[in-house]
Protein backbone atom coordinates (compact mmCIF):
# COMPACT_ATOMS: atom_id res chain seq x y z
CA UNK A 1 0.00 0.00 0.00
CA UNK A 2 1.40 3.39 -0.99
CA UNK A 3 0.82 6.12 1.57
CA UNK A 4 0.30 9.72 0.44
CA UNK A 5 -0.51 13.07 1.97
CA UNK A 6 -4.19 12.19 1.59
CA UNK A 7 -3.97 8.80 3.33
CA UNK A 8 -6.58 8.42 6.05
CA UNK A 9 -5.85 7.40 9.61
CA UNK A 10 -7.39 4.01 8.79
CA UNK A 11 -5.17 3.56 5.74
CA UNK A 12 -2.02 4.35 7.72
CA UNK A 13 -3.16 2.00 10.53
CA UNK A 14 -3.80 -0.77 8.00
CA UNK A 15 -0.41 -0.27 6.36
CA UNK A 16 1.53 -0.28 9.64
CA UNK A 17 -0.48 -3.13 11.19
CA UNK A 18 -0.03 -5.24 8.06
CA UNK A 19 3.72 -4.67 7.93
CA UNK A 20 4.31 -5.51 11.57
CA UNK A 21 2.01 -8.57 11.35
CA UNK A 22 3.90 -9.86 8.28
CA UNK A 23 7.08 -9.60 10.36
CA UNK A 24 5.48 -11.79 13.04
CA UNK A 25 5.11 -8.94 15.51
CA UNK A 26 1.93 -8.73 17.58
CA UNK A 27 0.70 -5.25 18.47
CA UNK A 28 -2.52 -3.49 19.44
CA UNK A 29 -3.57 -0.06 18.17
CA UNK A 30 -4.42 2.03 21.25
CA UNK A 31 -5.09 5.54 22.53
CA UNK A 32 -6.43 8.28 20.27
CA UNK A 33 -6.15 6.45 16.94
CA UNK A 34 -7.98 3.45 18.36
CA UNK A 35 -10.71 5.75 19.70
CA UNK A 36 -10.90 7.59 16.39
CA UNK A 37 -11.37 4.41 14.37
CA UNK A 38 -13.74 2.87 16.91
CA UNK A 39 -15.89 6.03 17.02
CA UNK A 40 -15.78 6.41 13.20
CA UNK A 41 -14.15 9.82 13.43
CA UNK A 42 -16.07 11.34 16.34
CA UNK A 43 -12.64 11.67 18.02
CA UNK A 44 -9.67 12.84 15.94
CA UNK A 45 -6.06 11.79 16.41
CA UNK A 46 -2.87 12.94 14.72
CA UNK A 47 -0.85 9.86 15.58
CA UNK A 48 -1.08 6.08 15.90
CA UNK A 49 0.06 4.28 19.03
CA UNK A 50 0.75 0.55 18.83
CA UNK A 51 1.53 -1.33 22.06
CA UNK A 52 3.76 -4.28 21.22
CA UNK A 53 2.48 -7.64 22.47
CA UNK A 54 5.48 -9.71 21.43
CA UNK A 55 9.20 -9.35 21.99
CA UNK A 56 10.94 -7.51 19.16
CA UNK A 57 14.25 -5.71 18.85
CA UNK A 58 14.21 -2.04 17.97
CA UNK A 59 16.44 -2.87 15.01
CA UNK A 60 13.79 -5.26 13.65
CA UNK A 61 11.00 -2.77 14.27
CA UNK A 62 12.96 -0.02 12.58
CA UNK A 63 13.54 -2.25 9.55
CA UNK A 64 9.82 -2.99 9.29
CA UNK A 65 8.92 0.68 9.53
CA UNK A 66 11.57 1.61 6.95
CA UNK A 67 10.14 -1.00 4.58
CA UNK A 68 6.88 1.00 4.41
CA UNK A 69 8.57 4.39 4.14
CA UNK A 70 8.73 5.56 7.78
CA UNK A 71 11.89 6.92 9.40
CA UNK A 72 12.61 7.38 13.06
CA UNK A 73 12.58 10.87 14.59
CA UNK A 74 13.31 10.67 18.28
CA UNK A 75 10.65 8.48 19.88
CA UNK A 76 8.32 8.21 16.89
CA UNK A 77 8.22 7.35 13.21
CA UNK A 78 7.30 9.76 10.41
CA UNK A 79 6.46 9.13 6.78
CA UNK A 80 7.61 11.69 4.20
CA UNK A 81 4.04 12.24 2.93
CA UNK A 82 1.49 10.56 5.24
CA UNK A 83 -0.15 13.04 7.65
CA UNK A 84 0.11 10.81 10.76
CA UNK A 85 3.10 9.68 12.79
CA UNK A 86 3.48 6.36 14.63
CA UNK A 87 4.64 5.60 18.17
CA UNK A 88 5.20 2.37 20.08
CA UNK A 89 4.52 3.26 23.74
CA UNK A 90 5.69 0.91 26.47
CA UNK A 91 3.25 -1.78 27.56
CA UNK A 92 1.64 -3.62 29.01
CA UNK A 93 -1.73 -2.93 27.48
CA UNK A 94 -4.17 -1.83 30.18
CA UNK A 95 -6.82 0.58 31.35
CA UNK A 96 -5.61 2.15 34.56
CA UNK A 97 -4.48 -0.73 36.77
CA UNK A 98 -6.62 -3.26 34.87
CA UNK A 99 -4.21 -5.33 32.77
CA UNK A 100 -6.72 -8.03 31.88
CA UNK A 101 -7.59 -6.41 28.53
CA UNK A 102 -8.85 -8.26 25.46
CA UNK A 103 -8.19 -6.39 22.18
CA UNK A 104 -11.18 -5.72 19.91
CA UNK A 105 -10.73 -7.34 16.51
C-alpha positions as CSV (number, residue, x, y, z in Angstrom):
1,X,0.0,0.0,0.0
2,X,1.4,3.4,-1.0
3,X,0.8,6.1,1.6
4,X,0.3,9.7,0.4
5,X,-0.5,13.1,2.0
6,X,-4.2,12.2,1.6
7,X,-4.0,8.8,3.3
8,X,-6.6,8.4,6.0
9,X,-5.9,7.4,9.6
10,X,-7.4,4.0,8.8
11,X,-5.2,3.6,5.7
12,X,-2.0,4.3,7.7
13,X,-3.2,2.0,10.5
14,X,-3.8,-0.8,8.0
15,X,-0.4,-0.3,6.4
16,X,1.5,-0.3,9.6
17,X,-0.5,-3.1,11.2
18,X,0.0,-5.2,8.1
19,X,3.7,-4.7,7.9
20,X,4.3,-5.5,11.6
21,X,2.0,-8.6,11.3
22,X,3.9,-9.9,8.3
23,X,7.1,-9.6,10.4
24,X,5.5,-11.8,13.0
25,X,5.1,-8.9,15.5
26,X,1.9,-8.7,17.6
27,X,0.7,-5.2,18.5
28,X,-2.5,-3.5,19.4
29,X,-3.6,-0.1,18.2
30,X,-4.4,2.0,21.2
31,X,-5.1,5.5,22.5
32,X,-6.4,8.3,20.3
33,X,-6.1,6.5,16.9
34,X,-8.0,3.4,18.4
35,X,-10.7,5.7,19.7
36,X,-10.9,7.6,16.4
37,X,-11.4,4.4,14.4
38,X,-13.7,2.9,16.9
39,X,-15.9,6.0,17.0
40,X,-15.8,6.4,13.2
41,X,-14.1,9.8,13.4
42,X,-16.1,11.3,16.3
43,X,-12.6,11.7,18.0
44,X,-9.7,12.8,15.9
45,X,-6.1,11.8,16.4
46,X,-2.9,12.9,14.7
47,X,-0.9,9.9,15.6
48,X,-1.1,6.1,15.9
49,X,0.1,4.3,19.0
50,X,0.8,0.5,18.8
51,X,1.5,-1.3,22.1
52,X,3.8,-4.3,21.2
53,X,2.5,-7.6,22.5
54,X,5.5,-9.7,21.4
55,X,9.2,-9.3,22.0
56,X,10.9,-7.5,19.2
57,X,14.2,-5.7,18.9
58,X,14.2,-2.0,18.0
59,X,16.4,-2.9,15.0
60,X,13.8,-5.3,13.6
61,X,11.0,-2.8,14.3
62,X,13.0,0.0,12.6
63,X,13.5,-2.3,9.5
64,X,9.8,-3.0,9.3
65,X,8.9,0.7,9.5
66,X,11.6,1.6,7.0
67,X,10.1,-1.0,4.6
68,X,6.9,1.0,4.4
69,X,8.6,4.4,4.1
70,X,8.7,5.6,7.8
71,X,11.9,6.9,9.4
72,X,12.6,7.4,13.1
73,X,12.6,10.9,14.6
74,X,13.3,10.7,18.3
75,X,10.7,8.5,19.9
76,X,8.3,8.2,16.9
77,X,8.2,7.4,13.2
78,X,7.3,9.8,10.4
79,X,6.5,9.1,6.8
80,X,7.6,11.7,4.2
81,X,4.0,12.2,2.9
82,X,1.5,10.6,5.2
83,X,-0.2,13.0,7.7
84,X,0.1,10.8,10.8
85,X,3.1,9.7,12.8
86,X,3.5,6.4,14.6
87,X,4.6,5.6,18.2
88,X,5.2,2.4,20.1
89,X,4.5,3.3,23.7
90,X,5.7,0.9,26.5
91,X,3.2,-1.8,27.6
92,X,1.6,-3.6,29.0
93,X,-1.7,-2.9,27.5
94,X,-4.2,-1.8,30.2
95,X,-6.8,0.6,31.4
96,X,-5.6,2.1,34.6
97,X,-4.5,-0.7,36.8
98,X,-6.6,-3.3,34.9
99,X,-4.2,-5.3,32.8
100,X,-6.7,-8.0,31.9
101,X,-7.6,-6.4,28.5
102,X,-8.9,-8.3,25.5
103,X,-8.2,-6.4,22.2
104,X,-11.2,-5.7,19.9
105,X,-10.7,-7.3,16.5
